[in-house]
Amino acid sequence: MFAPLRHAPAYRVLSDRIERRILDGHLKPGDPLPTEQALAETFGVNRSTVREAIRLLEQEGLLVRAAGRRLRIAQPGMGDLAPRAMRAMVLEAVSFRELWEVGVTLEPRAARLAAEHATERDLAALDANLARTDTVLARGESYIELDVQFHALVARASGNRVLMLAREPVSLLLAPSFERLRRTLPQAGARNLEAHRRIVEAIRRRDPDEAEAWTHRHFVDFKRGYRVARLDVEAPVDWPEQGFTSHPAATTETEETP
């Protein structure tokens, strides 16, 4: 009649309570976390339980070890938040088609908003990305990470942080599919760069309709190329290569490191 009671481990309960104090503003980014001993005494647990709770919070990007190894409250960035959603999608064996259907919806909207809100700093970062992509293509090297970073820069230029967070895991998981396409269709690189240039031109002219239209065309071309290369749109996507990032700060040396 009754389901068995399930009790969460003490370290997870402690982790949840500390997380709640961070989210409700009692602990703010930059604040030092109380010592292990202080936390153990406050919550009536042993220090090994505290260490496990701290490990979980570090994995979530809510804690960072500052100079002297003192733990401080942190504000998670894109690189901290996207992997959790990505892991869930990979475990669900989502397909290229499913990711593409979301990407073709979010990315054109991001471009439209970028044309309305982009700053000169955003445009400079996009120009630097185009220049680096051109150089990499001339060398015959993979431009896929720069492609992912390009769309992250467009999203950042949109000024909409919710959109930035929503699209991040989708963009990163599409990267291995794009890499397969690049290896199969050598002409894909030039077409990709041309589309990016058109998008940036539209953003610079403050033309939302054109920026949105070119981005939509770009994604339709991506799927068309996938079919031309006879790649299976229903095949489960792969996890990106280790170290792969779409963090906008990685796109140009002129930008400040956050």
SERO-4910 file (N, C-alpha, C, O; in steps of 0.05 Angstrom, whole numbers):
BEGIN
 pado doro    nc1    nc2    nc3   cac1   cac2   cac3    cc1    cc2    cc3    oc1    oc2    oc3
  Met    A     16    -24      0      0      0      0     17     25      0     10     45    -13
  Phe    A     39     25     14     54     49     18     82     45      6     95     24      8
  Ala    A     91     66     -7    119     66    -18    138     69      5    132     83     25
  Pro    A    161     56      4    181     59     25    191     88     27    193    102      7
  Leu    A    197     96     52    208    123     57    236    124     47    252    105     51
  Arg    A    243    145     34    271    149     25    283    174     37    271    195     35
  His    A    305    171     50    318    193     63    343    201     47    359    184     41
  Ala    A    345    226     41    368    236     27    392    234     45    390    238     69
  Pro    A    416    228     34    441    228     50    445    255     63    437    276     52
  Ala    A    458    255     86    462    279    101    478    300     85    472    324     87
  Tyr    A    497    291     70    513    311     55    497    325     34    501    348     28
  Arg    A    476    311     22    459    324      2    440    343     16    435    365      4
  Val    A    430    336     39    413    355     54    429    380     61    418    402     58
  Leu    A    453    377     70    470    400     76    476    416     52    475    441     53
  Ser    A    482    403     30    487    418      5    463    434     -4    466    457    -12
  Asp    A    439    422     -1    415    436     -9    410    461      9    401    482     -1
  Arg    A    416    458     35    412    481     53    431    504     47    423    527     48
  Ile    A    456    497     42    475    518     35    467    531      8    469    556      6
  Glu    A    459    515    -11    450    526    -37    427    545    -33    426    566    -46
  Arg    A    408    538    -15    385    555    -11    394    582      1    382    602     -6
  Arg    A    414    581     18    424    606     30    437    624      9    437    648     11
  Ile    A    449    611    -12    461    626    -34    440    638    -52    441    661    -59
  Leu    A    420    622    -58    399    631    -76    381    652    -64    370    669    -78
  Asp    A    377    651    -38    360    672    -25    376    697    -18    364    716     -8
  Gly    A    402    698    -25    417    722    -22    431    726      5    444    746      9
  His    A    428    707     23    442    709     49    472    705     46    488    718     60
  Leu    A    479    689     26    508    686     19    510    696    -10    497    686    -28
  Lys    A    528    716    -14    530    728    -40    557    721    -53    576    715    -39
  Pro    A    558    722    -80    583    717    -94    606    733    -82    604    758    -79
  Gly    A    628    720    -76    651    733    -64    652    729    -34    674    732    -23
  Asp    A    630    723    -21    630    719      8    646    693     14    644    673     -1
  Pro    A    661    693     36    674    668     44    654    648     56    635    656     70
  Leu    A    658    622     50    641    602     62    652    596     90    676    596     94
  Pro    A    635    592    110    644    585    136    663    561    135    660    544    116
  Thr    A    680    558    154    699    535    154    684    509    157    661    508    166
  Glu    A    698    487    150    687    461    153    678    456    182    657    445    187
  Gln    A    695    464    201    689    460    229    664    475    237    647    465    251
  Ala    A    662    500    228    639    517    235    613    505    223    593    504    237
  Leu    A    614    495    199    591    483    186    583    457    201    560    452    205
  Ala    A    603    441    208    598    416    222    584    421    248    565    407    256
  Glu    A    593    442    263    581    448    289    553    460    286    535    453    301
  Thr    A    549    477    265    523    489    261    502    469    254    479    470    264
  Phe    A    509    450    237    489    431    227    489    404    242    473    386    237
  Gly    A    508    401    261    509    376    276    517    352    260    506    330    265
  Val    A    536    355    242    545    333    225    576    331    228    588    349    239
  Asn    A    587    310    218    616    308    219    629    322    195    615    329    176
  Arg    A    655    325    196    668    341    175    669    326    148    670    339    127
  Ser    A    668    300    148    667    285    123    641    291    108    641    292     83
  Thr    A    620    294    123    594    301    110    596    329     98    585    334     77
  Val    A    609    348    113    612    375    103    629    375     77    622    389     58
  Arg    A    650    359     77    667    358     53    652    348     28    655    358      6
  Glu    A    634    327     32    618    317     10    599    338      0    595    341    -24
  Ala    A    587    353     18    568    374     11    583    396     -5    573    406    -25
  Ile    A    607    403      4    623    423    -10    630    414    -38    630    429    -57
  Arg    A    637    388    -40    644    377    -67    621    380    -86    625    388   -109
  Leu    A    596    375    -77    573    378    -95    570    407   -103    564    413   -127
  Leu    A    573    426    -85    569    454    -91    591    464   -110    586    481   -126
  Glu    A    615    454   -107    637    461   -126    630    451   -154    635    465   -173
  Gln    A    619    427   -156    612    416   -182    590    432   -195    589    435   -220
  Glu    A    573    444   -179    551    461   -190    561    489   -196    545    505   -206
  Gly    A    586    496   -190    596    522   -195    588    543   -175    591    567   -180
  Leu    A    577    534   -152    568    553   -132    590    560   -112    587    579    -96
  Leu    A    612    545   -112    635    550    -94    660    550   -111    662    534   -130
  Val    A    679    566   -104    705    567   -117    726    570    -96    722    584    -76
  Arg    A    749    557   -101    771    560    -82    789    584    -90    800    585   -111
  Ala    A    789    603    -72    805    628    -77    834    624    -68    841    602    -59
  Ala    A    849    645    -69    877    644    -59    878    635    -31    861    643    -14
  Gly    A    897    618    -25    898    607      2    879    584      7    876    574     29
  Arg    A    866    575    -15    848    552    -14    822    557      1    807    539      7
  Arg    A    817    582      8    792    589     23    769    588      3    770    600    -19
  Leu    A    748    575     10    724    572     -7    707    598     -6    702    609     16
  Arg    A    699    607    -29    682    630    -31    657    624    -48    658    606    -65
  Ile    A    636    639    -44    612    636    -60    617    646    -88    630    667    -92
  Ala    A    608    631   -108    612    638   -136    586    640   -150    566    628   -142
  Gln    A    586    654   -172    563    655   -190    568    638   -214    586    644   -230
  Pro    A    553    616   -218    559    598   -240    558    612   -267    541    629   -272
  Gly    A    577    604   -284    577    615   -311    565    595   -331    555    573   -322
  Met    A    565    602   -356    554    584   -377    567    556   -376    554    536   -378
  Gly    A    594    556   -372    609    531   -372    602    513   -349    606    489   -350
  Asp    A    590    524   -328    582    508   -305    554    497   -308    548    475   -299
  Leu    A    537    512   -322    509    504   -323    502    486   -347    486    468   -344
  Ala    A    515    490   -370    508    475   -393    513    445   -391    497    429   -400
  Pro    A    536    436   -379    541    407   -378    519    390   -366    515    367   -375
  Arg    A    506    400   -346    484    384   -333    462    378   -353    453    355   -355
  Ala    A    453    398   -368    432    394   -388    443    376   -411    428    360   -422
  Met    A    468    380   -418    480    364   -439    481    334   -431    474    317   -447
  Arg    A    489    329   -407    490    301   -397    462    288   -399    460    265   -407
  Ala    A    442    303   -391    415    292   -391    407    286   -420    394    265   -425
  Met    A    413    303   -439    405    299   -467    421    275   -479    409    260   -494
  Val    A    446    273   -472    462    250   -483    451    224   -472    449    204   -486
  Leu    A    445    224   -446    434    199   -434    406    192   -445    399    169   -447
  Glu    A    391    213   -454    366    208   -467    369    201   -496    349    194   -510
  Ala    A    394    201   -506    400    194   -534    385    212   -554    374    202   -573
  Val    A    385    238   -548    371    256   -567    386    256   -594    410    251   -595
  Ser    A    371    262   -614    382    260   -641    389    287   -652    382    308   -641
  Phe    A    404    287   -674    411    311   -689    386    327   -696    384    351   -693
  Arg    A    365    312   -705    340    325   -713    328    341   -690    319    364   -694
  Glu    A    327    329   -667    315    342   -644    330    368   -636    318    388   -631
  Leu    A    357    366   -636    373    389   -630    369    411   -651    367    435   -645
  Trp    A    369    402   -676    367    422   -698    340    436   -697    339    461   -702
  Glu    A    319    422   -690    292    435   -688    292    457   -667    278    477   -670
  Val    A    307    454   -646    309    475   -625    328    497   -635    321    520   -632
  Gly    A    351    489   -646    370    509   -656    358    527   -677    363    552   -676
  Val    A    343    516   -696    332    533   -717    310    552   -707    302    570   -721
  Thr    A    301    547   -682    282    565   -670    296    587   -653    289    610   -655
  Leu    A    316    579   -637    329    597   -619    349    616   -633    350    640   -627
  Glu    A    365    605   -651    387    620   -662    378    644   -680    389    666   -677
  Pro    A    357    640   -697    347    664   -712    336    685   -693    340    709   -698
  Arg    A    324    677   -672    313    697   -652    336    712   -639    334    736   -635
  Ala    A    358    698   -633    381    711   -621    393    731   -640    400    753   -631
  Ala    A    394    725   -666    405    743   -685    387    768   -688    397    790   -691
  Arg    A    361    764   -688    343    787   -689    347    806   -666    349    830   -669
  Leu    A    349    795   -642    354    812   -618    381    824   -619    385    847   -610
  Ala    A    401    810   -630    428    822   -632    428    846   -650    441    866   -644
  Ala    A    412    845   -671    411    868   -689    398    892   -676    403    915   -684
  Glu    A    383    887   -655    370    909   -640    387    919   -617    384    943   -609
  His    A    404    902   -606    417    909   -581    448    908   -582    460    916   -562
  Ala    A    460    899   -603    489    895   -603    504    921   -598    496    942   -608
  Thr    A    525    919   -582    543    942   -577    567    941   -595    571    922   -610
  Glu    A    583    962   -595    607    963   -611    626    941   -602    640    929   -618
  Arg    A    627    935   -576    643    913   -566    634    887   -577    651    870   -584
  Asp    A    608    882   -579    597    858   -590    606    855   -619    614    833   -628
  Leu    A    603    877   -634    610    876   -663    640    871   -667    648    856   -685
  Ala    A    657    882   -649    685    878   -651    692    848   -646    709    837   -660
  Ala    A    678    836   -627    683    808   -621    674    790   -644    687    771   -650
  Leu    A    652    797   -657    643    782   -680    662    785   -703    668    765   -717
  Asp    A    672    809   -708    691    813   -729    717    797   -724    728    785   -743
  Ala    A    726    796   -699    750    780   -692    745    751   -697    763    736   -706
  Asn    A    721    741   -691    714    713   -696    715    707   -726    725    686   -734
  Leu    A    704    725   -742    704    721   -771    733    719   -782    739    703   -798
  Ala    A    750    737   -772    777    738   -781    792    712   -774    807    701   -790
  Arg    A    788    703   -749    801    678   -741    790    654   -757    806    636   -764
  Thr    A    764    654   -762    753    632   -778    765    632   -806    771    610   -817
  Asp    A    768    655   -818    780    657   -845    808    645   -845    816    631   -863
  Thr    A    824    652   -824    851    642   -822    852    612   -818    868    598   -831
  Val    A    834    601   -802    834    573   -797    825    557   -822    836    536   -828
  Leu    A    806    568   -836    797    556   -861    820    555   -882    824    535   -895
  Ala    A    835    577   -883    858    578   -902    879    557   -895    893    547   -913
  Arg    A    881    550   -870    901    529   -862    890    501   -865    905    482   -861
  Gly    A    864    499   -871    852    472   -874    846    459   -847    844    434   -846
  Glu    A    844    475   -826    840    464   -799    810    465   -792    794    477   -806
  Ser    A    803    452   -770    775    452   -762    767    479   -751    781    491   -735
  Tyr    A    744    489   -760    733    515   -752    709    511   -734    695    531   -728
  Ile    A    703    487   -725    678    482   -712    676    496   -685    654    507   -679
  Glu    A    697    497   -669    695    511   -644    690    541   -649    675    553   -634
  Leu    A    703    552   -669    698    580   -675    669    585   -685    657    606   -679
  Asp    A    658    565   -698    630    567   -707    611    568   -682    593    585   -681
  Val    A    616    550   -663    600    550   -639    603    576   -623    584    587   -613
  Gln    A    628    586   -622    633    611   -608    620    634   -622    611    653   -609
  Phe    A    618    633   -649    605    655   -664    576    657   -655    566    679   -649
  His    A    562    635   -653    533    636   -646    530    644   -616    510    656   -609
  Ala    A    550    637   -599    549    646   -571    552    676   -570    540    689   -553
  Leu    A    569    687   -587    573    716   -588    548    730   -597    541    752   -587
  Val    A    535    719   -617    509    731   -627    489    731   -604    475    750   -599
  Ala    A    488    708   -590    469    706   -567    476    727   -545    458    739   -534
  Arg    A    501    730   -540    509    750   -520    501    778   -529    493    795   -513
  Ala    A    504    783   -555    496    810   -566    466    814   -564    457    837   -565
  Ser    A    451    793   -561    422    796   -559    414    810   -533    393    822   -531
  Gly    A    431    808   -513    425    820   -487    406    804   -470    396    814   -450
  Asn    A    399    780   -479    379    764   -465    393    740   -452    400    721   -466
  Arg    A    396    741   -426    411    720   -412    396    694   -411    409    672   -411
  Val    A    370    695   -411    354    670   -412    359    655   -438    362    631   -439
  Leu    A    359    670   -460    364    658   -486    392    647   -487    396    625   -498
  Met    A    411    661   -476    439    652   -476    441    625   -462    454    606   -471
  Leu    A    428    622   -439    429    597   -423    414    575   -437    422    552   -436
  Ala    A    391    581   -450    375    561   -463    388    548   -487    386    524   -491
  Arg    A    403    564   -502    414    554   -527    441    541   -523    450    525   -540
  Glu    A    455    546   -501    482    537   -497    486    507   -499    503    498   -515
  Pro    A    471    490   -484    475    461   -487    468    450   -514    481    431   -524
  Val    A    448    462   -527    440    453   -554    463    459   -574    470    442   -590
  Ser    A    474    483   -572    496    490   -591    520    472   -587    532    463   -607
  Leu    A    527    467   -562    551    450   -557    547    421   -567    565    409   -577
  Leu    A    522    411   -564    517    384   -572    514    381   -602    517    359   -613
  Leu    A    509    403   -616    508    402   -646    536    402   -658    540    394   -681
  Ala    A    556    410   -642    583    412   -652    595    386   -664    606    387   -686
  Pro    A    592    363   -651    603    339   -664    590    332   -690    603    322   -708
  Ser    A    564    339   -693    550    334   -718    561    352   -740    564    343   -763
  Phe    A    567    377   -733    578    396   -752    606    387   -760    614    391   -783
  Glu    A    621    376   -741    648    366   -748    647    343   -768    663    342   -786
  Arg    A    628    325   -764    625    303   -783    618    314   -811    628    305   -831
  Leu    A    601    334   -812    594    347   -837    618    360   -850    622    358   -874
  Arg    A    634    373   -834    658    387   -845    677    367   -858    689    373   -879
  Arg    A    680    344   -846    699    324   -857    688    311   -882    703    302   -899
  Thr    A    661    311   -885    649    298   -908    646    318   -932    649    310   -955
  Leu    A    639    343   -926    635    363   -946    654    386   -943    649    404   -927
  Pro    A    677    386   -958    697    407   -955    686    435   -960    696    454   -949
  Gln    A    666    437   -978    655    463   -985    639    476   -962    632    499   -964
  Ala    A    633    460   -942    616    471   -920    629    494   -906    615    512   -897
  Gly    A    655    494   -904    669    516   -890    665    543   -902    659    562   -888
  Ala    A    668    545   -929    664    571   -942    636    580   -940    631    604   -936
  Arg    A    616    562   -943    588    569   -941    582    579   -913    566    598   -909
  Asn    A    594    566   -893    589    573   -865    600    601   -860    586    617   -847
  Leu    A    624    607   -869    636    633   -864    620    655   -878    616    677   -868
  Glu    A    611    650   -902    595    669   -917    569    676   -902    561    699   -900
  Ala    A    556    655   -892    531    660   -876    537    677   -852    522    695   -845
  His    A    559    671   -838    566    687   -814    571    716   -821    563    734   -807
  Arg    A    584    720   -844    590    748   -852    563    763   -858    560    786   -850
  Arg    A    545    749   -871    519    762   -877    504    769   -851    491    789   -849
  Ile    A    506    750   -832    492    755   -806    504    779   -792    489    796   -782
  Val    A    530    781   -792    544    804   -778    537    830   -793    533    850   -780
  Glu    A    537    829   -819    530    853   -835    502    863   -827    498    887   -824
  Ala    A    483    844   -825    456    852   -818    454    863   -790    440    882   -784
  Ile    A    469    851   -771    470    861   -744    481    889   -743    471    907   -729
  Arg    A    503    894   -758    516    920   -759    497    941   -771    497    964   -762
  Arg    A    481    933   -790    462    952   -803    436    956   -786    419    972   -793
  Arg    A    434    942   -764    410    943   -747    386    934   -763    365    946   -762
  Asp    A    389    911   -777    368    900   -794    359    873   -782    369    852   -790
  Pro    A    340    873   -763    332    849   -750    321    828   -769    326    804   -766
  Asp    A    305    836   -789    293    817   -808    314    802   -823    313    778   -826
  Glu    A    334    817   -833    356    804   -848    373    786   -831    381    764   -839
  Ala    A    379    795   -807    395    778   -788    381    752   -782    393    731   -782
  Glu    A    355    754   -777    339    730   -771    337    712   -795    340    688   -793
  Ala    A    332    724   -819    329    708   -843    355    693   -850    354    670   -858
  Trp    A    378    707   -848    403    694   -855    410    672   -836    421    651   -844
  Thr    A    403    676   -810    409    655   -791    391    631   -796    400    608   -794
  His    A    366    635   -802    348    613   -809    358    598   -833    359    574   -834
  Arg    A    366    613   -854    377    601   -878    402    585   -872    406    563   -883
  His    A    418    595   -855    443    582   -847    437    555   -834    451    535   -840
  Phe    A    417    554   -817    410    529   -803    396    509   -822    401    485   -820
  Val    A    380    519   -841    368    502   -861    390    490   -878    388    466   -886
  Asp    A    410    506   -885    433    496   -901    448    474   -886    457    455   -898
  Phe    A    451    478   -860    464    458   -843    450    431   -845    463    411   -849
  Lys    A    424    431   -843    409    406   -844    410    394   -872    412    370   -876
  Arg    A    409    412   -892    410    402   -920    437    388   -925    439    367   -938
  Gly    A    458    401   -915    485    389   -918    486    361   -904    500    343   -914
  Tyr    A    473    359   -882    473    334   -867    461    312   -884    470    289   -884
  Arg    A    439    319   -898    426    299   -915    443    293   -940    445    270   -949
  Val    A    455    314   -952    473    310   -975    496    291   -968    504    274   -984
  Ala    A    506    294   -944    528    277   -935    519    249   -926    535    232   -919
  Arg    A    492    245   -928    480    219   -921    486    211   -892    491    188   -886
  Leu    A    484    231   -875    487    227   -846    459    223   -834    440    235   -843
  Asp    A    457    206   -815    431    199   -803    422    221   -783    434    225   -762
  Val    A    400    235   -791    390    256   -773    378    245   -748    374    260   -729
  Glu    A    372    220   -747    360    208   -723    380    194   -705    373    184   -684
  Ala    A    405    194   -713    426    182   -696    430    198   -671    429    223   -672
  Pro    A    435    185   -648    440    200   -623    465    217   -626    485    209   -639
  Val    A    465    240   -614    488    258   -615    510    249   -597    505    234   -578
  Asp    A    535    258   -602    558    251   -586    565    274   -567    556    297   -570
  Trp    A    580    267   -546    591    287   -528    613    302   -542    630    289   -555
  Pro    A    615    329   -539    637    344   -552    664    335   -542    666    324   -520
  Glu    A    685    341   -557    712    335   -549    719    349   -523    708    370   -517
  Gln    A    737    337   -508    746    349   -483    758    376   -488    774    380   -506
  Gly    A    751    395   -471    762    422   -473    747    440   -492    753    464   -494
  Phe    A    727    429   -506    711    445   -524    695    465   -509    683    459   -488
  Thr    A    693    490   -520    679    511   -506    665    529   -525    674    532   -548
  Ser    A    644    542   -516    632    563   -533    633    590   -518    620    609   -525
  His    A    650    590   -496    651    615   -480    661    638   -498    682    637   -509
  Pro    A    645    659   -500    652    682   -517    679    693   -511    692    704   -530
  Ala    A    689    692   -486    715    704   -480    737    690   -494    759    701   -497
  Ala    A    732    666   -504    753    651   -518    756    658   -547    773    647   -561
  Thr    A    739    676   -557    738    681   -586    758    702   -595    765    702   -618
  Thr    A    768    718   -577    786    739   -585    805    747   -562    796    749   -539
  Glu    A    830    752   -569    849    758   -548    845    787   -538    856    794   -517
  Thr    A    829    803   -551    825    830   -543    805    833   -521    803    854   -508
  Glu    A    789    812   -517    769    814   -496    780    809   -469    800    795   -466
  Glu    A    768    821   -449    777    817   -421    767    790   -411    745    781   -418
  Thr    A    783    777   -395    775    752   -383    758    759   -359    766    775   -342
  Pro    A    734    747   -357    716    753   -335    727    743   -308    715    746   -287
***
